[in-house]
Amino acid sequence: MITRLTIAFIGAFLLASGNGPVFAAGKMYKWVDANGNVHYGDRVPPENAEHRRSEINKHGRTVQVFEAKTQQSEAELAEQERVEAAAAERARKDAILLRTYASEAEIVDARQTRLRDLQVLVDYAQQQRAQILQKLADQKAQAVQYSQKDRDIPAYLEASMGKNRSELEATERYIATRKAEMKTNSERFGADLQRFRELQSGARAPGAMVSSEP
């Protein structure tokens, strides 16, 4: 490798030859290091590979210029990492999906089973809600009777009504949560089914491959 020829030497060589330097056959490069020094050689050192450099012919004429690589901004690097992480996570989930289910029918069955189990919980909670509402209705009727007789509502009745109201609120929150879970599960299984079809279709395509790594 021809290395670290100084500018003065190259200038003198150019003046002496008249037609520029005659280099050995093969690719030759001209580059400037971090300190501003010009170098010539048959390959660019790794530490200068990202700097601006030129390929020159045997007569010392420039035939191609390689511009300096610009460093990616933090935002660009963060976006690249995000994209790569998302792709890796997608591949991991695809592998789990293919290991978990052998057919579309299995996914459909799993969805129906999960939704049925959740519906059982909702139905039971709704029965409890109806019972609590009935208790509250009876207690309110008793409270009205006390009021009609200008009598104070007993403390035990007030406490019991307060307890039942709290239980009613908790039961309604439980029902809402289970219904939201049913919606989420239905959507998730639907997405799994769609993705499974895509992966199976891709696996059947000529030359297609499906990752099996988690």
C-alpha positions in Angstrom: 0.0 0.0 0.0 1.2 3.5 -0.9 0.7 5.5 2.3 1.1 9.0 3.7 2.7 10.7 0.6 2.9 14.4 1.5 1.4 17.2 -0.6 4.8 18.6 -1.3 6.1 15.3 -2.7 3.0 14.8 -4.9 3.3 18.4 -6.1 6.9 18.0 -7.1 6.1 14.7 -8.8 3.3 16.3 -10.8 5.7 19.1 -11.9 8.4 16.7 -12.9 6.2 14.4 -15.0 4.2 17.0 -16.7 1.2 14.6 -17.2 0.6 13.8 -13.5 1.9 10.9 -11.5 1.9 7.4 -13.0 0.6 4.9 -10.4 0.8 1.2 -10.5 -2.2 -0.7 -12.1 -5.2 -1.1 -9.9 -7.4 1.3 -8.0 -5.8 4.2 -6.2 -7.4 6.7 -3.8 -6.8 10.2 -2.5 -8.1 11.2 0.8 -7.8 13.8 3.5 -7.4 12.7 7.1 -8.9 14.4 10.2 -5.9 16.7 10.4 -6.3 18.0 6.9 -3.3 16.0 5.5 -3.7 14.6 2.0 -2.8 10.9 1.4 -2.6 8.6 -1.6 -2.9 4.8 -1.4 -4.4 1.6 -2.9 -6.9 1.5 0.0 -8.3 3.9 2.5 -7.5 3.2 6.2 -10.7 2.3 8.2 -10.3 5.4 10.4 -10.7 7.6 7.2 -13.2 5.5 5.4 -16.1 7.9 6.2 -14.1 11.0 5.0 -14.4 12.4 1.5 -12.1 10.5 -0.9 -11.4 10.2 -4.6 -10.5 7.3 -6.8 -7.8 8.3 -9.3 -6.4 6.6 -12.4 -2.8 5.8 -13.1 -2.3 9.3 -14.4 -3.5 10.9 -11.2 -6.8 12.0 -12.6 -9.9 11.8 -10.5 -12.4 9.2 -11.9 -14.9 9.0 -9.0 -15.5 10.9 -5.8 -17.0 9.4 -2.6 -18.6 12.0 -0.4 -18.1 11.9 3.3 -20.8 10.0 5.2 -23.0 12.1 7.3 -23.7 10.9 10.8 -27.3 10.1 11.5 -29.0 12.4 13.9 -30.2 11.1 17.3 -33.8 11.2 16.0 -32.9 9.1 12.9 -31.0 6.6 15.0 -33.9 6.4 17.4 -36.4 5.8 14.6 -34.1 3.2 13.0 -33.9 1.4 16.4 -37.7 1.6 16.8 -38.3 0.1 13.4 -35.8 -2.7 13.9 -37.3 -3.4 17.4 -40.8 -3.5 16.0 -39.7 -5.9 13.2 -38.1 -8.2 15.8 -41.2 -8.1 18.0 -43.4 -8.9 15.0 -41.2 -11.9 14.1 -41.3 -13.1 17.7 -45.1 -12.9 17.9 -45.4 -14.6 14.5 -43.3 -17.5 15.7 -45.4 -17.9 18.9 -48.6 -17.8 16.8 -47.4 -20.6 14.5 -46.3 -22.7 17.4 -49.6 -22.2 19.3 -52.1 -23.0 16.5 -51.9 -25.6 13.7 -55.0 -24.3 11.8 -57.5 -21.5 11.5 -60.1 -23.7 13.1 -58.0 -23.9 16.3 -57.9 -20.1 16.5 -61.7 -19.9 16.0 -62.3 -22.5 18.7 -60.0 -20.7 21.1 -61.8 -17.4 20.6 -65.2 -19.0 21.1 -64.1 -20.7 24.3 -62.6 -17.5 25.7 -65.6 -15.4 24.9 -68.0 -18.1 26.3 -66.1 -18.2 29.6 -66.2 -14.4 29.9 -69.9 -14.3 29.1 -70.5 -16.8 31.9 -68.8 -14.3 34.3 -70.8 -11.4 33.0 -74.1 -13.3 33.3 -73.3 -14.3 36.9 -72.4 -10.7 37.8 -75.6 -9.4 36.2 -77.6 -11.7 38.4 -75.8 -10.4 41.4 -76.5 -6.8 40.2 -80.2 -7.7 39.9 -80.3 -9.0 43.5 -78.5 -6.0 44.8 -81.0 -3.7 43.0 -83.9 -5.6 44.6 -82.4 -5.3 48.1 -82.0 -1.5 47.5 -85.5 -1.2 46.3 -86.8 -3.0 49.4 -84.7 -0.9 51.7 -85.8 2.4 50.0 -89.4 1.3 50.5 -88.7 0.8 54.2 -87.0 4.2 54.4 -90.0 5.8 52.9 -92.3 4.3 55.5 -90.1 5.7 58.3 -90.2 9.1 56.6 -94.0 9.0 56.2 -94.3 8.3 60.0 -91.9 11.2 60.7 -89.4 8.8 62.2 -85.7 8.7 61.6 -84.3 6.0 59.4 -82.5 3.5 61.6 -78.8 3.5 61.5 -78.6 -0.2 60.5 -80.8 0.5 57.5 -78.7 3.5 56.4 -75.6 1.4 56.8 -77.1 -1.5 54.9 -78.2 0.7 52.0 -74.7 2.3 51.8 -73.1 -1.2 51.7 -75.4 -2.3 48.9 -74.8 0.9 46.9 -71.0 0.2 47.1 -71.5 -3.4 46.1 -73.7 -2.3 43.2 -71.0 0.1 41.9 -68.3 -2.6 42.2 -70.5 -5.1 40.4 -71.2 -2.7 37.6 -67.5 -1.9 37.2 -66.8 -5.7 37.1 -69.4 -6.2 34.4 -68.0 -3.3 32.3 -64.4 -4.6 32.7 -65.4 -8.1 31.6 -67.4 -6.8 28.6 -64.3 -4.7 27.6 -62.2 -7.8 27.9 -64.6 -9.7 25.7 -64.2 -6.9 23.0 -60.4 -6.9 23.4 -60.2 -10.7 23.1 -62.5 -10.8 20.1 -60.3 -8.2 18.3 -57.1 -10.0 19.3 -58.2 -13.4 18.1 -59.5 -11.7 14.9 -56.1 -10.2 14.3 -54.4 -13.5 15.1 -56.6 -15.3 12.6 -55.8 -12.7 9.9 -52.1 -12.9 10.6 -52.2 -16.7 10.6 -53.8 -16.6 7.2 -51.1 -14.2 5.9 -48.3 -16.4 7.3 -49.8 -19.6 5.9 -50.3 -18.0 2.5 -46.7 -16.7 2.6 -45.4 -20.2 3.6 -47.2 -21.8 0.6 -45.8 -19.2 -1.8 -42.8 -20.5 -3.9 -39.6 -19.8 -2.0 -41.3 -18.2 1.0 -40.1 -18.9 4.5 -41.7 -18.4 7.9 -39.5 -17.8 10.9 -39.8 -20.3 13.7 -37.6 -18.5 16.2 -39.1 -16.7 19.2 
